[in-house]
Amino acid sequence: MHNPRCLLLLLAVVGASMSGGCAHQVLDTQVRPEPANLGPMGPAVVAAPMGESAPMGESAPVGESAPRVESTPAGESARPWKPAVLVKPENDLRYRLPAGQRRALTIFIGSQTFEYVEDGQVFLSGRVSSGTAAHPTPKGEFRVLNKDINKRSGKYTNGLDENTPMPYSLQFSGPYFVHEGWVPGYADSHGCVRLDYEDARLLYDRIRVGDPVTIKASGAARPGNAWPDVFPIF
């Protein structure tokens, strides 16, 4: 007859070997509901759209930060409107619009921006590069004295030892001009006011000799809209 104590010991050893698993965890037979949003690769993570907070219980993927909302720094205005694509004058409807009766150009040195107004409406605005502290752009009220589409500097030369090109020039005071040139995002000229190519070309086409030019130390340009009432809103 078998010893009952030996039989119990043998059953205990066999039971222990059958219950062993990963890291010797106890076999879990409890039935649990599936996780919400369970996909092929596990629980889905829903990222909140830009500018919105994530829904409760959801977070950004591991290793990624939550979307950040870019805001305009305090004291700065939004970047003026600019055409997204450069086009030829014959394809740019702004060149076909009749010129306004009252035209005026304003340069804002502090924000390095300009705005061009026709009959009270901001027709065009953009960025500029004015004179440095060593060669400042004069401030005050002026008028367009002359226009020269192929103007060259009579004092400064470029890297090829040629008189520096100043295309689409608008003379407003002595040796000072508004013209197309390098616009790095800060004051960088010898006193002239440089504009981006597209802005200089369109402004040269619309403005006339005798139109007012104002150079201000502070302020910022408003967004331009050449045709607020030309096209209907669908």
Backbone as CSV, one residue per row, in Angstrom:
resi,resn,N_x,N_y,N_z,CA_x,CA_y,CA_z,C_x,C_y,C_z
1,MET,0.872,-1.187,0.000,0.000,0.000,0.000,0.899,1.224,0.000
2,HIS,0.476,2.156,-0.810,1.267,3.386,-0.883,1.088,4.219,0.372
3,ASN,2.142,4.924,0.713,2.118,5.836,1.867,1.326,7.088,1.473
4,PRO,0.267,7.449,2.201,-0.547,8.636,1.844,0.279,9.911,1.836
5,ARG,1.246,10.022,2.753,2.043,11.255,2.809,2.919,11.377,1.586
6,CYS,3.488,10.285,1.093,4.313,10.315,-0.118,3.463,10.673,-1.335
7,LEU,2.221,10.145,-1.384,1.343,10.441,-2.503,0.987,11.916,-2.565
8,LEU,0.707,12.511,-1.418,0.386,13.945,-1.358,1.569,14.791,-1.804
9,LEU,2.787,14.390,-1.401,3.994,15.127,-1.768,4.213,15.068,-3.268
10,LEU,3.982,13.867,-3.867,4.157,13.714,-5.308,3.163,14.567,-6.077
11,LEU,1.907,14.634,-5.646,0.896,15.463,-6.299,1.237,16.945,-6.226
12,ALA,1.816,17.370,-5.118,2.185,18.777,-4.946,3.277,19.173,-5.920
13,VAL,4.282,18.269,-6.112,5.393,18.570,-7.041,4.882,18.652,-8.463
14,VAL,4.021,17.717,-8.877,3.468,17.724,-10.230,2.633,18.968,-10.477
15,GLY,1.833,19.368,-9.506,0.986,20.559,-9.652,1.799,21.824,-9.803
16,ALA,2.915,21.904,-9.060,3.758,23.095,-9.147,4.396,23.218,-10.509
17,SER,4.825,22.067,-11.114,5.472,22.120,-12.424,4.489,22.497,-13.513
18,MET,3.207,22.149,-13.400,2.196,22.475,-14.400,1.780,23.933,-14.324
19,SER,1.861,24.567,-13.161,1.410,25.951,-13.020,2.503,26.944,-13.348
20,GLY,3.725,26.524,-13.617,4.820,27.451,-13.912,4.634,28.078,-15.275
21,GLY,4.879,29.428,-15.431,4.750,30.137,-16.700,5.879,31.133,-16.828
22,CYS,5.658,32.254,-17.662,6.660,33.306,-17.832,6.943,33.947,-16.497
23,ALA,8.165,33.906,-16.084,8.583,34.445,-14.778,7.844,33.761,-13.649
24,HIS,7.391,32.545,-13.903,6.694,31.768,-12.864,5.483,32.499,-12.313
25,GLN,4.714,33.158,-13.256,3.513,33.845,-12.798,2.382,32.843,-12.628
26,VAL,1.473,33.155,-11.709,0.307,32.301,-11.471,-0.619,32.409,-12.662
27,LEU,-1.123,31.289,-13.161,-2.004,31.274,-14.324,-3.270,32.066,-14.024
28,ASP,-3.551,33.039,-14.888,-4.700,33.931,-14.692,-5.793,33.497,-15.644
29,THR,-6.896,33.003,-15.101,-8.010,32.530,-15.924,-9.156,33.519,-15.960
30,GLN,-8.971,34.720,-15.391,-10.061,35.702,-15.342,-10.257,36.310,-16.735
31,VAL,-11.505,36.452,-17.170,-11.839,37.039,-18.455,-12.027,38.536,-18.286
32,ARG,-11.264,39.343,-19.067,-11.350,40.794,-18.957,-11.808,41.380,-20.298
33,PRO,-12.482,42.538,-20.267,-12.923,43.161,-21.535,-11.720,43.672,-22.318
34,GLU,-11.838,43.726,-23.664,-10.758,44.214,-24.492,-10.590,45.720,-24.295
35,PRO,-9.339,46.214,-24.433,-9.111,47.663,-24.289,-9.847,48.435,-25.370
36,ALA,-10.249,49.666,-25.030,-10.929,50.507,-26.001,-9.956,50.915,-27.092
37,ASN,-10.453,51.124,-28.318,-9.650,51.549,-29.464,-8.532,50.563,-29.781
38,LEU,-8.754,49.292,-29.570,-7.713,48.298,-29.809,-7.576,48.065,-31.302
39,GLY,-6.365,48.290,-31.838,-6.091,48.101,-33.253,-5.097,46.990,-33.447
40,PRO,-4.601,46.802,-34.675,-3.653,45.717,-34.960,-2.372,45.823,-34.154
41,MET,-1.944,47.066,-33.830,-0.692,47.249,-33.113,-0.907,47.621,-31.657
42,GLY,-2.135,47.470,-31.173,-2.398,47.796,-29.778,-3.353,48.961,-29.669
43,PRO,-3.511,49.515,-28.450,-4.445,50.624,-28.257,-4.094,51.796,-29.148
44,ALA,-5.079,52.358,-29.833,-4.838,53.485,-30.722,-4.706,54.754,-29.904
45,VAL,-3.817,55.641,-30.355,-3.613,56.933,-29.710,-4.078,58.005,-30.663
46,VAL,-4.986,58.840,-30.240,-5.542,59.880,-31.088,-4.884,61.191,-30.734
47,ALA,-4.199,61.793,-31.703,-3.544,63.078,-31.459,-4.546,64.191,-31.672
48,ALA,-4.516,65.175,-30.798,-5.444,66.292,-30.922,-5.023,67.187,-32.066
49,PRO,-5.989,67.778,-32.809,-5.646,68.709,-33.885,-4.878,69.893,-33.328
50,MET,-4.119,70.575,-34.203,-3.340,71.730,-33.778,-4.232,72.769,-33.141
51,GLY,-3.859,73.183,-31.947,-4.607,74.214,-31.245,-5.675,73.670,-30.328
52,GLU,-5.909,72.336,-30.296,-6.905,71.740,-29.420,-6.224,70.805,-28.447
53,SER,-6.843,70.655,-27.284,-6.287,69.755,-26.283,-6.760,68.342,-26.557
54,ALA,-5.973,67.368,-26.124,-6.311,65.971,-26.366,-7.498,65.563,-25.511
55,PRO,-8.355,64.630,-26.002,-9.486,64.154,-25.194,-9.007,63.443,-23.939
56,MET,-9.874,63.376,-22.959,-9.541,62.737,-21.695,-9.158,61.292,-21.936
57,GLY,-8.087,60.839,-21.279,-7.681,59.447,-21.368,-6.777,59.157,-22.534
58,GLU,-6.485,60.144,-23.404,-5.638,59.931,-24.568,-4.400,60.801,-24.451
59,SER,-3.321,60.351,-25.005,-2.064,61.081,-24.901,-1.304,60.964,-26.192
60,ALA,-0.219,61.775,-26.294,0.617,61.724,-27.486,1.419,60.440,-27.492
61,PRO,1.828,59.941,-28.694,2.627,58.720,-28.767,3.922,58.838,-27.981
62,VAL,4.430,57.681,-27.508,5.650,57.657,-26.718,6.790,58.228,-27.545
63,GLY,7.577,59.122,-26.945,8.719,59.711,-27.626,8.387,60.964,-28.402
64,GLU,7.082,61.339,-28.500,6.682,62.547,-29.196,6.009,63.486,-28.218
65,SER,6.234,64.761,-28.437,5.602,65.757,-27.592,4.256,66.125,-28.167
66,ALA,3.398,66.661,-27.330,2.080,67.063,-27.788,2.212,68.233,-28.744
67,PRO,1.247,68.410,-29.690,1.313,69.522,-30.636,1.409,70.849,-29.903
68,ARG,2.262,71.737,-30.425,2.439,73.039,-29.810,1.784,74.105,-30.668
69,VAL,1.084,75.013,-30.033,0.404,76.079,-30.749,1.350,77.259,-30.863
70,GLU,1.657,77.654,-32.113,2.520,78.794,-32.323,1.708,80.064,-32.129
71,SER,2.206,80.984,-31.364,1.514,82.230,-31.122,2.399,83.397,-31.516
72,THR,1.780,84.522,-31.832,2.532,85.710,-32.192,3.117,86.331,-30.940
73,PRO,4.431,86.635,-30.896,5.034,87.245,-29.715,4.323,88.525,-29.348
74,ALA,4.326,88.821,-28.063,3.660,90.022,-27.574,4.285,91.254,-28.215
75,GLY,3.459,92.186,-28.627,3.952,93.426,-29.207,4.240,93.340,-30.692
76,GLU,4.078,92.179,-31.308,4.332,92.023,-32.730,3.024,91.743,-33.453
77,SER,2.914,92.255,-34.637,1.721,92.006,-35.442,1.955,90.821,-36.349
78,ALA,0.888,90.289,-36.886,1.010,89.145,-37.779,1.770,89.535,-39.040
79,ARG,2.468,88.574,-39.623,3.213,88.845,-40.840,2.266,89.321,-41.932
80,PRO,2.619,90.429,-42.629,1.740,90.947,-43.678,1.491,89.898,-44.770
81,TRP,0.347,90.036,-45.430,-0.004,89.119,-46.487,0.940,89.275,-47.656
82,LYS,1.324,88.167,-48.273,2.161,88.180,-49.460,1.662,87.108,-50.421
83,PRO,1.813,87.338,-51.729,1.396,86.301,-52.683,2.164,85.013,-52.438
84,ALA,1.485,83.868,-52.537,2.136,82.592,-52.276,3.046,82.188,-53.429
85,VAL,2.698,82.607,-54.648,3.455,82.206,-55.826,3.760,83.443,-56.666
86,LEU,5.019,83.562,-57.094,5.383,84.658,-57.972,4.866,84.369,-59.374
87,VAL,4.199,85.340,-59.963,3.650,85.156,-61.299,4.056,86.326,-62.181
88,LYS,3.970,86.144,-63.469,4.304,87.206,-64.403,3.213,88.272,-64.372
89,PRO,3.556,89.529,-64.672,2.543,90.596,-64.629,1.306,90.296,-65.452
90,GLU,1.490,89.659,-66.624,0.324,89.391,-67.464,-0.613,88.361,-66.854
91,ASN,-0.143,87.621,-65.846,-0.981,86.632,-65.171,-1.403,87.070,-63.776
92,ASP,-0.963,88.226,-63.350,-1.282,88.746,-62.015,-2.391,89.780,-62.162
93,LEU,-3.572,89.448,-61.622,-4.724,90.325,-61.789,-4.518,91.698,-61.164
94,ARG,-3.605,91.807,-60.212,-3.395,93.109,-59.569,-2.852,94.139,-60.549
95,TYR,-2.148,93.679,-61.576,-1.632,94.607,-62.581,-2.743,95.131,-63.498
96,ARG,-3.877,94.450,-63.517,-4.979,94.849,-64.394,-5.954,95.806,-63.718
97,LEU,-5.891,95.906,-62.406,-6.813,96.788,-61.696,-6.463,98.246,-61.963
98,PRO,-7.450,99.090,-62.181,-7.170,100.520,-62.402,-6.566,101.143,-61.148
99,ALA,-5.651,102.073,-61.349,-4.996,102.732,-60.219,-5.975,103.606,-59.456
100,GLY,-5.808,103.655,-58.140,-6.652,104.506,-57.321,-6.337,105.980,-57.532
101,GLN,-7.255,106.825,-57.143,-7.052,108.270,-57.289,-6.064,108.793,-56.257
102,ARG,-6.070,108.221,-55.074,-5.153,108.642,-54.000,-4.249,107.470,-53.652
103,ARG,-2.951,107.684,-53.786,-1.963,106.626,-53.560,-0.934,107.113,-52.537
104,ALA,-0.493,106.225,-51.650,0.478,106.617,-50.621,1.259,105.393,-50.159
105,LEU,2.559,105.594,-49.922,3.455,104.539,-49.449,3.973,104.908,-48.071
106,THR,3.929,103.955,-47.140,4.440,104.175,-45.786,5.437,103.084,-45.434
107,ILE,6.599,103.487,-44.909,7.638,102.555,-44.472,7.710,102.605,-42.954
108,PHE,7.673,101.455,-42.300,7.759,101.363,-40.843,9.129,100.770,-40.486
109,ILE,10.038,101.635,-40.025,11.413,101.211,-39.751,11.460,100.182,-38.618
110,GLY,10.701,100.422,-37.550,10.758,99.549,-36.382,10.410,98.106,-36.686
111,SER,9.384,97.887,-37.496,8.940,96.525,-37.831,9.489,96.048,-39.162
112,GLN,10.226,96.917,-39.873,10.788,96.575,-41.180,9.702,96.075,-42.134
113,THR,8.631,96.870,-42.224,7.518,96.546,-43.109,7.093,97.788,-43.882
114,PHE,6.282,97.595,-44.915,5.722,98.711,-45.675,4.276,98.402,-46.003
115,GLU,3.523,99.465,-46.258,2.176,99.300,-46.786,1.925,100.365,-47.842
116,TYR,1.260,99.960,-48.901,0.920,100.853,-49.999,-0.600,100.928,-50.075
117,VAL,-1.133,102.147,-49.985,-2.577,102.363,-49.884,-3.097,103.077,-51.127
118,GLU,-4.230,102.606,-51.635,-4.943,103.277,-52.718,-6.371,103.543,-52.287
119,ASP,-6.743,104.824,-52.282,-8.098,105.246,-51.909,-8.532,104.654,-50.569
120,GLY,-7.630,104.660,-49.610,-7.944,104.216,-48.253,-7.839,102.725,-48.031
121,GLN,-7.600,101.949,-49.088,-7.499,100.491,-48.979,-6.044,100.065,-49.101
122,VAL,-5.584,99.185,-48.176,-4.217,98.672,-48.252,-4.127,97.728,-49.437
123,PHE,-3.512,98.197,-50.499,-3.409,97.426,-51.732,-2.287,96.398,-51.656
124,LEU,-1.173,96.760,-51.008,0.006,95.893,-50.966,0.776,96.150,-49.687
125,SER,1.312,95.100,-49.079,2.167,95.244,-47.907,3.201,94.138,-47.913
126,GLY,4.286,94.339,-47.199,5.352,93.351,-47.184,6.498,93.796,-46.298
127,ARG,7.617,93.147,-46.446,8.774,93.440,-45.604,9.783,94.308,-46.349
128,VAL,10.654,94.978,-45.590,11.681,95.835,-46.164,12.999,95.591,-45.445
129,SER,14.056,96.185,-45.972,15.331,96.272,-45.273,15.803,97.707,-45.440
130,SER,15.776,98.458,-44.342,16.125,99.875,-44.388,17.594,100.068,-44.007
131,GLY,17.987,101.339,-43.811,19.369,101.653,-43.494,19.770,101.205,-42.094
132,THR,21.048,100.909,-41.924,21.583,100.515,-40.624,21.738,101.742,-39.729
133,ALA,22.155,101.507,-38.481,22.372,102.623,-37.553,23.473,103.554,-38.063
134,ALA,24.467,103.006,-38.740,25.559,103.822,-39.280,25.139,104.573,-40.533
135,HIS,24.150,104.039,-41.249,23.645,104.663,-42.477,22.121,104.658,-42.430
136,PRO,21.515,105.476,-41.559,20.062,105.404,-41.357,19.260,105.949,-42.535
137,THR,18.070,105.415,-42.663,17.115,105.938,-43.636,16.454,107.183,-43.052
138,PRO,16.394,108.280,-43.783,15.772,109.495,-43.244,14.292,109.277,-42.964
139,LYS,13.799,109.867,-41.908,12.391,109.733,-41.519,11.667,111.041,-41.789
140,GLY,10.380,110.929,-42.086,9.590,112.121,-42.343,8.637,111.939,-43.502
141,GLU,8.139,113.088,-44.012,7.183,113.095,-45.115,7.905,113.468,-46.410
142,PHE,7.775,112.645,-47.439,8.445,112.872,-48.710,7.475,112.614,-49.862
143,ARG,7.979,112.742,-51.082,7.203,112.412,-52.262,8.101,111.721,-53.284
144,VAL,7.483,110.928,-54.145,8.251,110.258,-55.193,8.752,111.324,-56.162
145,LEU,10.090,111.441,-56.271,10.700,112.450,-57.125,10.991,111.937,-58.524
146,ASN,11.258,110.641,-58.621,11.651,110.072,-59.900,11.481,108.562,-59.867
147,LYS,11.285,107.959,-61.048,11.200,106.507,-61.182,12.233,106.048,-62.211
148,ASP,12.933,104.951,-61.890,13.945,104.417,-62.811,13.959,102.902,-62.681
149,ILE,13.505,102.212,-63.707,13.384,100.762,-63.630,14.740,100.062,-63.648
150,ASN,15.772,100.711,-64.205,17.104,100.093,-64.299,18.167,100.925,-63.577
151,LYS,17.814,101.511,-62.481,18.729,102.357,-61.713,19.933,101.562,-61.193
152,ARG,21.111,102.213,-61.200,22.317,101.658,-60.584,22.905,102.700,-59.647
153,SER,23.514,102.225,-58.570,24.106,103.127,-57.586,25.284,103.880,-58.196
154,GLY,25.380,105.157,-57.860,26.503,105.953,-58.315,27.643,105.987,-57.321
155,LYS,27.475,105.269,-56.190,28.478,105.311,-55.125,28.977,103.933,-54.729
156,TYR,28.106,102.935,-54.720,28.471,101.606,-54.228,28.567,100.599,-55.377
157,THR,29.456,99.628,-55.209,29.648,98.586,-56.210,29.378,97.223,-55.601
158,ASN,29.154,96.246,-56.471,28.902,94.889,-56.013,30.180,94.052,-56.080
159,GLY,30.053,92.746,-55.897,31.213,91.867,-55.881,31.936,91.776,-57.208
160,LEU,31.268,92.200,-58.291,31.886,92.185,-59.617,32.489,93.538,-59.965
161,ASP,32.577,94.405,-58.974,33.113,95.764,-59.161,32.274,96.566,-60.158
162,GLU,30.971,96.264,-60.168,30.033,97.009,-60.991,29.160,97.874,-60.092
163,ASN,28.667,98.959,-60.613,27.751,99.785,-59.836,26.553,98.932,-59.413
164,THR,26.242,98.951,-58.134,25.207,98.076,-57.590,23.851,98.312,-58.260
165,PRO,23.206,97.265,-58.784,21.878,97.420,-59.392,20.836,97.815,-58.348
166,MET,19.931,98.701,-58.724,18.826,99.134,-57.867,17.544,99.148,-58.707
167,PRO,17.088,97.965,-59.151,15.928,97.915,-60.060,14.658,98.463,-59.419
168,TYR,13.758,98.950,-60.267,12.446,99.451,-59.833,12.595,100.536,-58.764
169,SER,13.474,101.498,-59.016,13.778,102.535,-58.027,12.739,103.653,-58.005
170,LEU,12.426,104.070,-56.795,11.563,105.226,-56.546,12.360,106.189,-55.675
171,GLN,12.816,107.295,-56.236,13.582,108.272,-55.465,12.628,109.106,-54.625
172,PHE,12.931,109.222,-53.312,12.048,110.017,-52.454,12.771,111.152,-51.738
173,SER,14.120,111.150,-51.724,14.863,112.250,-51.103,16.341,112.121,-51.449
174,GLY,16.875,113.084,-52.205,18.298,113.081,-52.519,18.778,111.735,-53.032
175,PRO,19.812,111.132,-52.359,20.337,109.845,-52.810,19.598,108.641,-52.220
176,TYR,18.397,108.843,-51.727,17.642,107.769,-51.078,16.516,107.285,-51.990
177,PHE,16.434,105.944,-52.100,15.483,105.319,-53.009,14.790,104.135,-52.320
178,VAL,13.596,103.833,-52.786,12.935,102.561,-52.503,13.169,101.716,-53.747
179,HIS,13.727,100.524,-53.591,14.042,99.714,-54.768,14.116,98.235,-54.409
180,GLU,14.160,97.393,-55.423,14.298,95.943,-55.225,15.716,95.621,-54.776
181,GLY,15.851,94.680,-53.841,17.169,94.303,-53.356,17.094,93.209,-52.309
182,TRP,18.225,92.944,-51.698,18.349,91.901,-50.673,17.597,92.308,-49.421
183,VAL,16.667,91.452,-48.959,15.861,91.730,-47.763,16.083,90.588,-46.772
184,PRO,17.077,90.728,-45.877,17.415,89.640,-44.967,16.537,89.534,-43.732
185,GLY,15.648,90.508,-43.526,14.794,90.472,-42.338,15.211,91.459,-41.269
186,TYR,16.169,92.308,-41.587,16.625,93.333,-40.639,17.224,94.497,-41.439
187,ALA,17.487,95.625,-40.755,18.073,96.791,-41.417,19.475,96.446,-41.906
188,ASP,19.734,96.679,-43.217,21.000,96.212,-43.779,21.535,97.101,-44.897
189,SER,20.816,98.170,-45.258,21.218,98.975,-46.405,22.055,100.189,-45.984
190,HIS,22.470,100.977,-46.979,23.211,102.214,-46.735,22.278,103.419,-46.666
191,GLY,21.007,103.174,-46.457,20.039,104.257,-46.324,18.820,104.091,-47.203
192,CYS,18.972,103.364,-48.303,17.809,103.098,-49.153,16.869,102.105,-48.468
193,VAL,15.694,101.951,-49.035,14.717,100.982,-48.527,14.576,99.885,-49.568
194,ARG,15.012,98.687,-49.234,14.945,97.566,-50.159,13.624,96.813,-50.000
195,LEU,13.092,96.337,-51.107,11.881,95.520,-51.137,12.181,94.204,-51.833
196,ASP,11.384,93.187,-51.538,11.463,91.941,-52.278,11.086,92.204,-53.737
197,TYR,11.570,91.346,-54.613,11.408,91.539,-56.048,9.962,91.755,-56.467
198,GLU,9.061,90.858,-56.063,7.664,90.961,-56.486,7.018,92.234,-55.967
199,ASP,7.303,92.597,-54.716,6.731,93.817,-54.142,7.241,95.055,-54.871
200,ALA,8.559,95.112,-55.131,9.147,96.270,-55.803,8.580,96.434,-57.204
201,ARG,8.401,95.327,-57.904,7.898,95.372,-59.281,6.460,95.875,-59.331
202,LEU,5.602,95.353,-58.436,4.200,95.777,-58.437,4.062,97.217,-57.963
203,LEU,4.816,97.592,-56.937,4.742,98.966,-56.437,5.197,99.952,-57.512
204,TYR,6.265,99.610,-58.229,6.765,100.484,-59.289,5.700,100.671,-60.376
205,ASP,4.950,99.636,-60.651,3.918,99.702,-61.686,2.769,100.608,-61.279
206,ARG,2.442,100.673,-59.983,1.233,101.363,-59.547,1.480,102.793,-59.085
207,ILE,2.592,103.038,-58.429,2.813,104.360,-57.838,3.232,105.363,-58.915
208,ARG,3.007,106.657,-58.662,3.298,107.713,-59.620,4.211,108.774,-59.004
209,VAL,4.939,109.477,-59.872,5.766,110.589,-59.406,4.854,111.623,-58.745
210,GLY,5.259,112.067,-57.568,4.462,113.024,-56.804,3.666,112.379,-55.682
211,ASP,3.518,111.050,-55.691,2.780,110.373,-54.623,3.547,110.468,-53.306
212,PRO,2.832,110.586,-52.176,3.505,110.726,-50.875,4.188,109.456,-50.392
213,VAL,5.337,109.639,-49.762,6.096,108.560,-49.131,6.387,108.986,-47.702
214,THR,5.950,108.177,-46.738,6.157,108.493,-45.326,7.057,107.445,-44.698
215,ILE,8.100,107.891,-44.003,9.017,106.989,-43.305,8.804,107.189,-41.810
216,LYS,8.317,106.145,-41.118,8.033,106.217,-39.692,8.997,105.341,-38.899
217,ALA,9.316,105.801,-37.684,10.235,105.052,-36.825,9.572,103.809,-36.241
218,SER,8.278,103.879,-35.956,7.578,102.763,-35.324,6.321,102.415,-36.110
219,GLY,5.603,101.416,-35.602,4.383,100.964,-36.260,4.639,99.737,-37.105
220,ALA,3.575,99.210,-37.700,3.675,98.011,-38.530,2.626,98.067,-39.619
221,ALA,2.932,97.454,-40.749,2.017,97.447,-41.887,0.804,96.578,-41.620
222,ARG,-0.306,96.971,-42.184,-1.519,96.158,-42.130,-1.527,95.187,-43.316
223,PRO,-2.236,94.070,-43.178,-2.317,93.129,-44.315,-2.936,93.794,-45.536
224,GLY,-2.411,93.492,-46.695,-2.914,94.087,-47.919,-3.970,93.224,-48.592
225,ASN,-4.895,93.875,-49.259,-5.930,93.181,-50.022,-6.291,94.070,-51.200
226,ALA,-5.835,93.656,-52.371,-5.997,94.506,-53.546,-7.437,94.605,-54.038
227,TRP,-8.256,93.610,-53.744,-9.621,93.593,-54.304,-10.663,93.164,-53.269
228,PRO,-10.983,93.986,-52.297,-11.974,93.590,-51.294,-13.383,93.452,-51.868
229,ASP,-13.714,94.208,-52.926,-15.079,94.196,-53.464,-15.139,93.804,-54.924
230,VAL,-14.027,93.347,-55.472,-14.007,93.016,-56.893,-14.673,91.673,-57.163
231,PHE,-14.353,90.664,-56.312,-14.914,89.330,-56.513,-16.014,89.070,-55.485
232,PRO,-17.147,88.511,-55.912,-18.188,88.175,-54.934,-17.787,86.991,-54.078
233,ILE,-18.370,86.912,-52.900,-18.104,85.793,-51.984,-19.144,84.706,-52.255
234,PHE,-18.665,83.520,-52.616,-19.577,82.425,-52.949,-19.923,81.636,-51.705
